[in-house]
């Protein structure tokens, strides 16, 4: 990273991502950042293959403490706010990985819901600070 980079900004694959740039959700607090890797149609749609994004922790009902990390539906909402239309064009049919592990998504048409752990038990994957998340749209070859 060049020494002339402005304080409070991160450089990610040639795209500058300002700290706080993605806080437009406004329903939580920022608790660190994670790396989002975008492949195939996701990279084409966003114009980049890597983003450094803030983790927006959601508060529990009313005045409860913030839930650690960020859920996949929260990530999808953040991406939809930043890249309108990405949910229907890319996210509804993509695979997601967190730290190289595929997440079994069981999302409704609006991108809400939870995954399963491979044994039929519902889980909610939480993206934590420092995690690497991949968005992998379906691809074909012939």
VEXMI-390222 format. One line per 5 residues: for each residue x, y, z of C-alpha. Coordinates in steps of 0.001 Angstrom, whole numbers, plus 500000, padded with zeros to 6 digits. Layout:
N
X:Y:Z; ...
END
This chain:
142
500000:500000:500000; 501398:503371:499057; 502499:505641:501882; 500437:508430:500349; 497138:506592:500933
494796:508667:503031; 494383:507684:506656; 491146:505800:507279; 490962:504280:503803; 491775:500805:502553
492979:499904:499079; 491531:496668:497756; 492379:495326:494271; 492814:498792:492871; 489481:500023:494234
489562:502448:497103; 486985:501657:499784; 486544:504432:502336; 485955:503458:505950; 482269:503898:506710
481329:504084:503026; 479009:501121:503398; 477185:502161:506563; 474028:503093:504669; 472093:500269:506334
472094:502311:509538; 470479:499610:511712; 473556:498458:513584; 477057:499342:514575; 480323:498740:512750
482547:496183:514491; 485436:495562:512074; 485850:494588:508450; 485901:491477:506295; 487023:490719:502743
484400:489936:500123; 485602:488043:497055; 483340:488315:494013; 483515:485829:491154; 482106:485653:487611
478815:487573:487262; 479176:489047:490775; 482489:490664:489804; 481043:491863:486506; 477969:493339:488195
479971:495230:490841; 482931:496152:488654; 485450:494694:491108; 486556:491300:492368; 487343:492269:495963
485728:494573:498512; 486675:495368:502089; 483363:495820:503918; 482398:496772:507471; 480650:494271:509693
477313:495759:510700; 476178:494044:513910; 472451:493968:514400; 470813:494789:517689; 468476:492260:519203
464846:493210:519824; 464769:496800:520979; 467483:497676:523429; 469302:494354:523644; 473020:493996:523007
474381:493776:519477; 474587:490259:518045; 478242:489509:517181; 479096:489444:513501; 476911:489828:510447
474434:487383:508905; 474279:486401:505230; 470892:488153:504815; 472478:491318:506263; 475335:490982:503764
472860:490599:500909; 470955:493702:502095; 474216:495667:502290; 475158:494607:498755; 471670:495402:497439
471882:498895:498973; 475263:499480:497355; 474560:497719:494027; 470805:497962:493313; 469461:494900:491522
472313:492564:492534; 469987:490433:494672; 467780:489315:491778; 470521:489252:489133; 473239:487481:491152
472680:486776:494850; 469486:484701:494667; 471308:481991:492695; 474836:482207:494108; 476854:480035:496437
478501:481656:499463; 481675:480657:501250; 482950:481874:504603; 486633:481149:505187; 486662:478629:502312
483678:476686:503723; 480492:476589:501650; 477401:477879:503439; 474198:475946:502732; 471797:478788:502048
468086:478318:502545; 466922:481794:501580; 463532:482963:500409; 463063:485149:497319; 463940:488258:499338
467250:486761:500529; 466061:486116:504072; 466450:482877:505966; 469154:480666:507369; 471374:477829:506249
471621:474251:507420; 474615:472447:508883; 474458:469370:506623; 472510:467407:509217; 469228:469267:508731
469770:471549:511727; 469215:475233:511046; 472176:477491:511682; 472858:481146:511195; 476344:481749:509895
477897:484928:511280; 480572:486823:509353; 483191:488052:511793; 485973:490635:511541; 488842:489313:509426
486733:486673:507651; 486963:486021:503927; 483586:485663:502216; 483112:484504:498630; 480131:485134:496339
480159:482446:493625; 477453:482645:490950; 476615:479530:488943; 478922:478981:485992; 478791:476636:483041
481326:475328:480618; 481121:473279:477565
END
